[in-house]
Amino acid sequence: MPPPASPSSHTTHQPFFQTPDQRTALARQRFFEEGIRPSGLVGEPVLQSWLRCCSAHLRPFDSVSFEPVSRSRAHASLNRNRQLLQAGNTELGHMEAALGGTDCRVLLTDAQGVIIHATDLPQNPGQPLLRAAARVGVNIAESHIGTSAPGIVVRTGEACSVAGGEHFHQSLKGLYCAAAPIHDIHGQLAGVLDVSVEGGRFPFDAAAVVGTYATTIENRLLQLQSTEHLLLHFQASPTFLDTPLEALAGVSPCGRVLWLNGAGRRLTGCHMEGRPTVDSVFGTPIERLMDLHRQKRMQTLRLPNGLGVWVKGRMCGDDGADFNHAVAVEGAPAGATSHPHDHASPPPMTLAEAPSIAAVAEPARTDRAPSSSKRPTLVDHSQRLIEVTLAECGGNIAKAARALGVSRGMLYRRLQKPAAQGVAADTTPAEVQSRDAAD
């Protein structure tokens, strides 16, 4: 089918339609029967999808088959997206519980449109399309089933809703779907979260619901993928921290901002061209940001664009160990352990009352200044914590592990690294293990 021609003069005299379905029906008539571009009757993402489907020689009255991909490909997709499934594990459960009183179904696809999670469907004869489609391994990309919300998101990376007759294939006109993208730390599409219903429109704002859950899963995925990074949580209001509205940033040991989530890009005005430095994005040196995870409460920071934000930080090792709760042990008595509740944020203060990073972090740096001109990295920071704690515990791995709140195996692995060879210089790993066994 050739691309629709430009609107003719009679299209300016459009009849008045009371329902969206009537407008969609007129759009289909003009596009598929008259070859006229139905601008204003359907959204531009839907219209562009119709054009792509026509270019791929799909026909609107063809039947649609929801066949799974091969077993090997489905297995490979599940294996490749383990982190995405881990990131969405809790939120998918919450989302399905929230939608339990409706006929809506939740789908999660990989970046190619293959379903890797689907809500279990009851044997409801009134939902034949969803019963066929909502299965792990089914490919719902645009190239397979034509226009749909998840198919458009896979193609464009932008959130989208498709209602009834806006689906390219006439046989799918009973479906209504809303989908949102999930991105990884490289800014690439990692997956698509979709909510679909059959036989009627959503009784709520489905786009807002799916967008909130997709953001939460994306934030969780970004954190899972950030190992040996300083992870910054920040927002203009402290009440937004630890919610889907919080801004996140991943900072490398050398002081480069590796990624920002959507809220982070909007607050900083940084669109991640190249690898910007923390000085250019946050207006402060990496050493001061590294001290954030030592503080018991969030701090304030004035961004280079003039915006004041509340910020807190945490640091994870490459083996998943989270040192955020244990760093205060550096100045504690031997064997002391920081309790997670000791680091809970106090009631929010005003921006003027809150301590700034410069005021809090600078004194902490003076007595730990490195002897060389080289700036300490995140690896140095966590390694020094292990060194000090192990020394305070007399070289006993078991006591040091308890003080840090991590496993003995993790400390043994850290001791094998070149950076850890100076730990308790008069103590060999064999002697450490001997002491540990004696304890």
VEXPASE-323883 format. One record per residue (C-alpha): x, y, z; residue in one letter. Coordinates in steps of 0.25 Angstrom, whole numbers, padded with zeros to 4 digits. Example, Ala and Ser with C-alpha at 12.3 -4.5 7.8 and 13.67 -1.06 7.14 Angstrom:
+-------+-------+-------+------+
:     u :     v :     w : code :
+-------+-------+-------+------+
:  0049 : -0018 :  0031 :    a :
:  0055 : -0004 :  0029 :    s :
+-------+-------+-------+------+
END
This chain:
+-------+-------+-------+------+
:     u :     v :     w : code :
+-------+-------+-------+------+
:  0000 :  0000 :  0000 :    m :
:  0006 :  0014 : -0004 :    p :
:  0008 :  0024 :  0007 :    p :
: -0005 :  0033 :  0009 :    p :
: -0006 :  0045 :  0000 :    a :
: -0007 :  0059 :  0006 :    s :
: -0020 :  0063 :  0012 :    p :
: -0030 :  0068 :  0002 :    s :
: -0038 :  0080 :  0003 :    s :
: -0051 :  0073 :  0008 :    h :
: -0043 :  0068 :  0021 :    t :
: -0044 :  0082 :  0027 :    t :
: -0059 :  0080 :  0028 :    h :
: -0059 :  0068 :  0038 :    q :
: -0072 :  0064 :  0045 :    p :
: -0073 :  0065 :  0060 :    f :
: -0070 :  0052 :  0067 :    f :
: -0074 :  0049 :  0081 :    q :
: -0065 :  0037 :  0085 :    t :
: -0051 :  0034 :  0082 :    p :
: -0055 :  0021 :  0076 :    d :
: -0063 :  0029 :  0065 :    q :
: -0050 :  0037 :  0062 :    r :
: -0042 :  0025 :  0061 :    t :
: -0052 :  0019 :  0051 :    a :
: -0051 :  0031 :  0043 :    l :
: -0036 :  0031 :  0043 :    a :
: -0035 :  0016 :  0039 :    r :
: -0045 :  0019 :  0027 :    q :
: -0037 :  0031 :  0022 :    r :
: -0023 :  0024 :  0024 :    f :
: -0026 :  0010 :  0019 :    f :
: -0038 :  0013 :  0009 :    e :
: -0035 :  0027 :  0004 :    e :
: -0020 :  0028 :  0005 :    g :
: -0021 :  0041 :  0013 :    i :
: -0012 :  0044 :  0025 :    r :
: -0022 :  0045 :  0037 :    p :
: -0015 :  0056 :  0045 :    s :
: -0021 :  0060 :  0058 :    g :
: -0030 :  0048 :  0058 :    l :
: -0020 :  0038 :  0064 :    v :
: -0006 :  0041 :  0071 :    g :
:  0006 :  0043 :  0063 :    e :
:  0013 :  0030 :  0069 :    p :
:  0001 :  0022 :  0064 :    v :
:  0001 :  0028 :  0051 :    l :
:  0016 :  0026 :  0049 :    q :
:  0014 :  0011 :  0053 :    s :
:  0003 :  0010 :  0043 :    w :
:  0013 :  0015 :  0032 :    l :
:  0024 :  0005 :  0036 :    r :
:  0014 : -0006 :  0036 :    c :
:  0010 : -0003 :  0022 :    c :
:  0025 : -0002 :  0018 :    s :
:  0027 : -0016 :  0023 :    a :
:  0015 : -0020 :  0014 :    h :
:  0006 : -0024 :  0026 :    l :
: -0009 : -0023 :  0023 :    r :
: -0019 : -0018 :  0033 :    p :
: -0029 : -0030 :  0031 :    f :
: -0018 : -0041 :  0032 :    d :
: -0020 : -0050 :  0044 :    s :
: -0010 : -0049 :  0056 :    v :
: -0003 : -0061 :  0062 :    s :
:  0003 : -0060 :  0076 :    f :
:  0013 : -0071 :  0074 :    e :
:  0025 : -0072 :  0084 :    p :
:  0039 : -0071 :  0079 :    v :
:  0048 : -0084 :  0079 :    s :
:  0050 : -0090 :  0093 :    r :
:  0065 : -0087 :  0092 :    s :
:  0063 : -0072 :  0089 :    r :
:  0053 : -0071 :  0100 :    a :
:  0063 : -0078 :  0109 :    h :
:  0074 : -0068 :  0105 :    a :
:  0065 : -0056 :  0107 :    s :
:  0061 : -0060 :  0121 :    l :
:  0076 : -0063 :  0124 :    n :
:  0080 : -0050 :  0118 :    r :
:  0070 : -0042 :  0125 :    n :
:  0072 : -0047 :  0139 :    r :
:  0076 : -0034 :  0145 :    q :
:  0064 : -0028 :  0139 :    l :
:  0055 : -0038 :  0145 :    l :
:  0062 : -0037 :  0158 :    q :
:  0060 : -0022 :  0158 :    a :
:  0045 : -0024 :  0155 :    g :
:  0042 : -0035 :  0164 :    n :
:  0036 : -0027 :  0175 :    t :
:  0029 : -0016 :  0167 :    e :
:  0023 : -0026 :  0157 :    l :
:  0016 : -0033 :  0169 :    g :
:  0012 : -0020 :  0175 :    h :
:  0006 : -0016 :  0161 :    m :
: -0001 : -0029 :  0159 :    e :
: -0007 : -0028 :  0173 :    a :
: -0012 : -0013 :  0171 :    a :
: -0019 : -0018 :  0158 :    l :
: -0024 : -0030 :  0164 :    g :
: -0038 : -0024 :  0164 :    g :
: -0038 : -0021 :  0149 :    t :
: -0037 : -0030 :  0136 :    d :
: -0023 : -0023 :  0133 :    c :
: -0011 : -0032 :  0131 :    r :
:  0004 : -0028 :  0133 :    v :
:  0014 : -0031 :  0122 :    l :
:  0029 : -0029 :  0123 :    l :
:  0037 : -0031 :  0110 :    t :
:  0052 : -0030 :  0107 :    d :
:  0058 : -0020 :  0098 :    a :
:  0053 : -0028 :  0085 :    q :
:  0039 : -0029 :  0089 :    g :
:  0039 : -0044 :  0095 :    v :
:  0031 : -0046 :  0107 :    i :
:  0039 : -0050 :  0119 :    i :
:  0028 : -0048 :  0130 :    h :
:  0013 : -0049 :  0129 :    a :
:  0001 : -0049 :  0139 :    t :
: -0005 : -0062 :  0140 :    d :
: -0018 : -0062 :  0133 :    l :
: -0031 : -0069 :  0138 :    p :
: -0038 : -0077 :  0128 :    q :
: -0047 : -0066 :  0124 :    n :
: -0054 : -0068 :  0111 :    p :
: -0056 : -0053 :  0110 :    g :
: -0041 : -0050 :  0108 :    q :
: -0037 : -0059 :  0096 :    p :
: -0026 : -0049 :  0091 :    l :
: -0020 : -0047 :  0104 :    l :
: -0020 : -0062 :  0107 :    r :
: -0012 : -0065 :  0094 :    a :
: -0003 : -0053 :  0096 :    a :
:  0001 : -0052 :  0110 :    a :
:  0011 : -0064 :  0111 :    r :
:  0026 : -0064 :  0113 :    v :
:  0033 : -0065 :  0100 :    g :
:  0023 : -0059 :  0091 :    v :
:  0028 : -0048 :  0082 :    n :
:  0019 : -0035 :  0082 :    i :
:  0029 : -0026 :  0074 :    a :
:  0023 : -0017 :  0063 :    e :
:  0029 : -0026 :  0052 :    s :
:  0021 : -0038 :  0058 :    h :
:  0007 : -0033 :  0062 :    i :
:  0007 : -0019 :  0056 :    g :
:  0003 : -0006 :  0064 :    t :
:  0002 : -0008 :  0079 :    s :
:  0007 :  0000 :  0091 :    a :
:  0019 : -0009 :  0095 :    p :
:  0023 : -0011 :  0080 :    g :
:  0023 :  0004 :  0078 :    i :
:  0032 :  0006 :  0091 :    v :
:  0042 : -0005 :  0086 :    v :
:  0043 :  0003 :  0073 :    r :
:  0044 :  0017 :  0078 :    t :
:  0048 :  0016 :  0093 :    g :
:  0036 :  0026 :  0097 :    e :
:  0024 :  0023 :  0106 :    a :
:  0011 :  0020 :  0098 :    c :
: -0003 :  0016 :  0099 :    s :
: -0011 :  0009 :  0088 :    v :
: -0026 :  0008 :  0089 :    a :
: -0035 : -0002 :  0081 :    g :
: -0036 :  0002 :  0066 :    g :
: -0022 :  0009 :  0067 :    e :
: -0016 : -0005 :  0066 :    h :
: -0012 : -0007 :  0052 :    f :
: -0019 : -0021 :  0050 :    h :
: -0034 : -0021 :  0051 :    q :
: -0034 : -0034 :  0059 :    s :
: -0027 : -0026 :  0071 :    l :
: -0038 : -0015 :  0072 :    k :
: -0042 : -0021 :  0085 :    g :
: -0029 : -0018 :  0092 :    l :
: -0025 : -0006 :  0100 :    y :
: -0011 : -0005 :  0105 :    c :
: -0001 :  0005 :  0111 :    a :
:  0014 :  0003 :  0111 :    a :
:  0026 :  0010 :  0117 :    a :
:  0041 :  0008 :  0114 :    p :
:  0052 :  0003 :  0124 :    i :
:  0066 :  0007 :  0121 :    h :
:  0080 :  0002 :  0126 :    d :
:  0092 :  0010 :  0131 :    i :
:  0097 :  0011 :  0116 :    h :
:  0084 :  0019 :  0113 :    g :
:  0079 :  0007 :  0104 :    q :
:  0065 :  0001 :  0104 :    l :
:  0066 : -0011 :  0114 :    a :
:  0051 : -0015 :  0114 :    g :
:  0037 : -0010 :  0113 :    v :
:  0026 : -0011 :  0124 :    l :
:  0012 : -0012 :  0118 :    d :
: -0002 : -0013 :  0124 :    v :
: -0013 : -0018 :  0115 :    s :
: -0028 : -0020 :  0116 :    v :
: -0038 : -0026 :  0106 :    e :
: -0052 : -0023 :  0103 :    g :
: -0053 : -0008 :  0108 :    g :
: -0045 :  0004 :  0112 :    r :
: -0036 :  0005 :  0125 :    f :
: -0045 :  0010 :  0136 :    p :
: -0032 :  0018 :  0141 :    f :
: -0020 :  0026 :  0136 :    d :
: -0013 :  0013 :  0131 :    a :
: -0001 :  0022 :  0125 :    a :
:  0001 :  0028 :  0139 :    a :
:  0001 :  0015 :  0146 :    v :
:  0010 :  0008 :  0136 :    v :
:  0020 :  0020 :  0136 :    g :
:  0021 :  0020 :  0151 :    t :
:  0024 :  0005 :  0152 :    y :
:  0034 :  0006 :  0140 :    a :
:  0042 :  0017 :  0146 :    t :
:  0043 :  0009 :  0159 :    t :
:  0048 : -0003 :  0152 :    i :
:  0058 :  0005 :  0144 :    e :
:  0063 :  0012 :  0156 :    n :
:  0065 : -0002 :  0163 :    r :
:  0072 : -0007 :  0150 :    l :
:  0082 :  0005 :  0150 :    l :
:  0086 :  0002 :  0164 :    q :
:  0088 : -0013 :  0161 :    l :
:  0097 : -0010 :  0150 :    q :
:  0105 :  0000 :  0157 :    s :
:  0116 : -0008 :  0164 :    t :
:  0129 :  0000 :  0169 :    e :
:  0121 :  0013 :  0167 :    h :
:  0117 :  0024 :  0176 :    l :
:  0102 :  0024 :  0175 :    l :
:  0096 :  0038 :  0178 :    l :
:  0081 :  0040 :  0181 :    h :
:  0077 :  0055 :  0180 :    f :
:  0065 :  0063 :  0178 :    q :
:  0060 :  0078 :  0180 :    a :
:  0051 :  0073 :  0192 :    s :
:  0056 :  0063 :  0202 :    p :
:  0042 :  0056 :  0203 :    t :
:  0044 :  0051 :  0188 :    f :
:  0057 :  0043 :  0192 :    l :
:  0055 :  0028 :  0192 :    d :
:  0042 :  0029 :  0183 :    t :
:  0040 :  0028 :  0168 :    p :
:  0042 :  0043 :  0167 :    l :
:  0057 :  0043 :  0172 :    e :
:  0068 :  0046 :  0163 :    a :
:  0080 :  0036 :  0162 :    l :
:  0094 :  0037 :  0157 :    a :
:  0105 :  0027 :  0156 :    g :
:  0120 :  0032 :  0158 :    v :
:  0132 :  0025 :  0154 :    s :
:  0145 :  0024 :  0163 :    p :
:  0152 :  0034 :  0154 :    c :
:  0141 :  0045 :  0156 :    g :
:  0133 :  0043 :  0143 :    r :
:  0118 :  0043 :  0143 :    v :
:  0114 :  0030 :  0136 :    l :
:  0099 :  0031 :  0136 :    w :
:  0087 :  0039 :  0141 :    l :
:  0073 :  0035 :  0141 :    n :
:  0062 :  0043 :  0135 :    g :
:  0060 :  0051 :  0148 :    a :
:  0075 :  0053 :  0149 :    g :
:  0076 :  0059 :  0135 :    r :
:  0065 :  0068 :  0137 :    r :
:  0070 :  0074 :  0150 :    l :
:  0084 :  0076 :  0145 :    t :
:  0081 :  0079 :  0131 :    g :
:  0092 :  0069 :  0127 :    c :
:  0089 :  0061 :  0115 :    h :
:  0101 :  0052 :  0116 :    m :
:  0109 :  0056 :  0104 :    e :
:  0122 :  0048 :  0106 :    g :
:  0126 :  0045 :  0120 :    r :
:  0124 :  0058 :  0128 :    p :
:  0132 :  0060 :  0141 :    t :
:  0125 :  0062 :  0155 :    v :
:  0131 :  0076 :  0156 :    d :
:  0123 :  0080 :  0143 :    s :
:  0110 :  0073 :  0147 :    v :
:  0110 :  0075 :  0162 :    f :
:  0120 :  0086 :  0164 :    g :
:  0128 :  0079 :  0175 :    t :
:  0140 :  0070 :  0175 :    p :
:  0139 :  0055 :  0175 :    i :
:  0146 :  0054 :  0189 :    e :
:  0134 :  0062 :  0195 :    r :
:  0124 :  0053 :  0188 :    l :
:  0131 :  0041 :  0193 :    m :
:  0129 :  0046 :  0208 :    d :
:  0114 :  0046 :  0206 :    l :
:  0112 :  0032 :  0210 :    h :
:  0119 :  0034 :  0223 :    r :
:  0108 :  0044 :  0227 :    q :
:  0097 :  0040 :  0236 :    k :
:  0087 :  0049 :  0229 :    r :
:  0085 :  0055 :  0215 :    m :
:  0093 :  0068 :  0211 :    q :
:  0090 :  0080 :  0203 :    t :
:  0097 :  0083 :  0190 :    l :
:  0096 :  0095 :  0180 :    r :
:  0097 :  0090 :  0166 :    l :
:  0105 :  0098 :  0155 :    p :
:  0091 :  0103 :  0149 :    n :
:  0088 :  0109 :  0163 :    g :
:  0078 :  0099 :  0167 :    l :
:  0079 :  0094 :  0182 :    g :
:  0077 :  0079 :  0184 :    v :
:  0077 :  0069 :  0195 :    w :
:  0087 :  0058 :  0193 :    v :
:  0092 :  0045 :  0200 :    k :
:  0101 :  0035 :  0195 :    g :
:  0104 :  0020 :  0196 :    r :
:  0115 :  0011 :  0190 :    m :
:  0115 : -0004 :  0186 :    c :
:  0127 : -0013 :  0183 :    g :
:  0128 : -0021 :  0171 :    d :
:  0124 : -0033 :  0178 :    d :
:  0111 : -0026 :  0183 :    g :
:  0115 : -0023 :  0197 :    a :
:  0109 : -0010 :  0202 :    d :
:  0118 : -0002 :  0211 :    f :
:  0109 :  0009 :  0213 :    n :
:  0104 :  0004 :  0227 :    h :
:  0118 :  0001 :  0232 :    a :
:  0127 :  0012 :  0228 :    v :
:  0126 :  0019 :  0242 :    a :
:  0134 :  0008 :  0248 :    v :
:  0146 :  0015 :  0244 :    e :
:  0146 :  0024 :  0256 :    g :
:  0139 :  0014 :  0265 :    a :
:  0144 :  0004 :  0276 :    p :
:  0149 : -0009 :  0271 :    a :
:  0138 : -0019 :  0268 :    g :
:  0127 : -0008 :  0268 :    a :
:  0117 : -0009 :  0257 :    t :
:  0108 :  0002 :  0251 :    s :
:  0094 : -0001 :  0252 :    h :
:  0085 :  0002 :  0239 :    p :
:  0076 :  0010 :  0247 :    h :
:  0087 :  0019 :  0252 :    d :
:  0087 :  0024 :  0238 :    h :
:  0073 :  0027 :  0236 :    a :
:  0070 :  0041 :  0231 :    s :
:  0065 :  0051 :  0242 :    p :
:  0052 :  0059 :  0240 :    p :
:  0054 :  0068 :  0227 :    p :
:  0061 :  0082 :  0230 :    m :
:  0060 :  0094 :  0221 :    t :
:  0071 :  0096 :  0211 :    l :
:  0077 :  0107 :  0220 :    a :
:  0078 :  0099 :  0232 :    e :
:  0084 :  0087 :  0226 :    a :
:  0099 :  0085 :  0226 :    p :
:  0106 :  0086 :  0213 :    s :
:  0115 :  0076 :  0207 :    i :
:  0127 :  0086 :  0208 :    a :
:  0124 :  0089 :  0223 :    a :
:  0123 :  0074 :  0227 :    v :
:  0132 :  0067 :  0217 :    a :
:  0144 :  0076 :  0218 :    e :
:  0148 :  0074 :  0233 :    p :
:  0147 :  0059 :  0231 :    a :
:  0157 :  0060 :  0220 :    r :
:  0168 :  0067 :  0227 :    t :
:  0173 :  0056 :  0236 :    d :
:  0172 :  0046 :  0224 :    r :
:  0178 :  0053 :  0213 :    a :
:  0187 :  0044 :  0205 :    p :
:  0202 :  0046 :  0205 :    s :
:  0203 :  0046 :  0190 :    s :
:  0196 :  0056 :  0181 :    s :
:  0187 :  0045 :  0175 :    k :
:  0173 :  0046 :  0178 :    r :
:  0167 :  0034 :  0186 :    p :
:  0157 :  0026 :  0178 :    t :
:  0145 :  0018 :  0182 :    l :
:  0153 :  0005 :  0182 :    v :
:  0163 :  0012 :  0191 :    d :
:  0152 :  0017 :  0200 :    h :
:  0146 :  0003 :  0202 :    s :
:  0159 : -0004 :  0203 :    q :
:  0164 :  0006 :  0214 :    r :
:  0151 :  0003 :  0222 :    l :
:  0155 : -0012 :  0222 :    i :
:  0169 : -0009 :  0226 :    e :
:  0165 : -0001 :  0238 :    v :
:  0154 : -0010 :  0242 :    t :
:  0163 : -0022 :  0241 :    l :
:  0175 : -0016 :  0249 :    a :
:  0165 : -0012 :  0260 :    e :
:  0160 : -0026 :  0261 :    c :
:  0175 : -0031 :  0262 :    g :
:  0175 : -0037 :  0248 :    g :
:  0163 : -0046 :  0251 :    n :
:  0154 : -0048 :  0239 :    i :
:  0142 : -0053 :  0246 :    a :
:  0142 : -0041 :  0256 :    k :
:  0144 : -0031 :  0244 :    a :
:  0133 : -0037 :  0236 :    a :
:  0123 : -0036 :  0247 :    r :
:  0128 : -0021 :  0249 :    a :
:  0126 : -0018 :  0234 :    l :
:  0113 : -0026 :  0233 :    g :
:  0119 : -0034 :  0221 :    v :
:  0123 : -0049 :  0219 :    s :
:  0136 : -0055 :  0222 :    r :
:  0137 : -0060 :  0208 :    g :
:  0136 : -0046 :  0203 :    m :
:  0147 : -0041 :  0212 :    l :
:  0156 : -0053 :  0207 :    y :
:  0153 : -0049 :  0193 :    r :
:  0157 : -0035 :  0196 :    r :
:  0170 : -0039 :  0202 :    l :
:  0175 : -0046 :  0190 :    q :
:  0174 : -0033 :  0182 :    k :
:  0187 : -0025 :  0179 :    p :
:  0181 : -0013 :  0187 :    a :
:  0179 : -0021 :  0199 :    a :
:  0193 : -0027 :  0200 :    q :
:  0196 : -0016 :  0210 :    g :
:  0185 : -0020 :  0220 :    v :
:  0192 : -0023 :  0233 :    a :
:  0205 : -0024 :  0227 :    a :
:  0211 : -0033 :  0238 :    d :
:  0199 : -0043 :  0236 :    t :
:  0199 : -0053 :  0224 :    t :
:  0186 : -0058 :  0219 :    p :
:  0190 : -0072 :  0225 :    a :
:  0192 : -0065 :  0239 :    e :
:  0179 : -0058 :  0237 :    v :
:  0171 : -0071 :  0234 :    q :
:  0178 : -0077 :  0246 :    s :
:  0173 : -0066 :  0255 :    r :
:  0160 : -0067 :  0249 :    d :
:  0159 : -0082 :  0252 :    a :
:  0164 : -0080 :  0266 :    a :
:  0153 : -0070 :  0269 :    d :
+-------+-------+-------+------+
END
